[in-house]
Amino acid sequence: MSYSSCQDTPKQQTTSEASYLGYRKNNWSVAQCSKVLFSDESNFCISFGNQGPRVWRKNGEAHDAQYLKSSVKFPQPVLIWGVMQSADVGPLCFIKSRVIAAAYQEILEHFMLPSADKLYGEADFIFQQDLAPAHAAKSTKTWFNDHGITVLD
């Protein structure tokens, strides 16, 4: 996920669009697509950047307290993991450390599995993730096999 500006820039294909096109290419039905549980993590910055809101002032009002706003020089990003499917979403997980295989498997255990139970119940689903190192680790692949979860490659 990323923020975009209002400038005319070439449209880049998002992961979900690429996945959707992959499903179309494989002639997946809507029912088959609805069995896919997507996950991803992204950094978010909560504070305003250098391009804050514009303010029109009269001459001599530039340093008036009502027109000044404090800023953060080095804002702290927040890493958030989430999961979604065609009709619903699971809870967000705020990640406080680097995402290594062991940490990722805990996220799967405490957030993905309950979300899959809520969204799919006893029905089968296919899990989709990107190929981040923690996702592609042998121990993570073993975790999926041990839990009987099919992962979309």
Secondary structure, 3 states (H helix, E strand, C coil): CCCCCCCCCCCCCCHHHHHHHHHHHCCCCHHHHCCEEEEEEEEEECCCCCCCCCCCCCCCCCCCHHHCCCCCCCCCEEEEEEEECCCCECCCEEECCCCCHHHHHHHHHHHHHHHHHHHHCCCCCEEECCCCHHHHCHHHHHHHHHHCCEEEC
